[in-house]
Amino acid sequence: MAKRDYYEILGVSNNADPNSIKSAYRKMAMKYHPDKNPGDKDAEEKFKEASEAYNILSDQEKRQAYDTYG
């Protein structure tokens, strides 16, 4: 299965500033956090996906590499 675009996961544009990325991640994290959705595997997967996307996009070096190489 191919991974989705990190920008698409968080719902931000590819030229979003760090604050927009952080805000989008926090909204996703609150919505899909496993503690708020006990037993919901779909929500758990979306939470993990959002966390992975934020991990890459919040770090300037990782984001630049992602933008360059995908």
N, C-alpha and C positions, 0 to 999 in steps of 0.2 A: 504494500500500500504506500503510495507516494505521500509525502508530508505536505500539508497545506502551507501556504505562504504565511509567515509570522505576522506580517502587517495585517493580513486578512483575518487572522485569528483574533487579534486585538481590536480590529475595526478601526485602524488608523491608516493614514496615507504614508507612503514611503519617505516623505520628507517631514514627518511629524517631529516636533521637538520632544526632548526628554520628559517634560512635564506632561504632555499629552499621552505619551506612552505609559507613564506611571499611573496616570488617572484611569486610562482604559484598562490597564491590568488590575488595578484595585477594584474596579466595578465588576470585572469578570471573576476575580477571586472571591468577592463577597457573594456573588450570585451562585457560583458553582462549588464553593468550599465543601469538602466532605462532612464537616460538622453540621452544616446547614442542610445537607442532603444525605442523611445516613442511608446506606444501602443502595443508593442510586449510582450505578456503575457509569452511566453516560455522563453524569455531572462530574464524577471523579476523573474521567478521561479528559473532559473539557478543562477542568482545573489544571491537570498535569500539562496539557497542551498550552494553556495560557501561561503557566509558569515557565515552561521551556522557551516560549516566544519572548517573554519579558527578560529572561536571563540573557538571551542573545541581544535583543534590541536595547537593553539598558546599558550594556557595556560598549563603549565607543569603538574599541578595537574589534570586538566580535561582530558588531553591527556593520562596520566597514567591510570586513571579510565576507559577511553574509550578503551584503549588497553587491559585492564584486563577484563572488563565486556561487552564490545561491545556497 
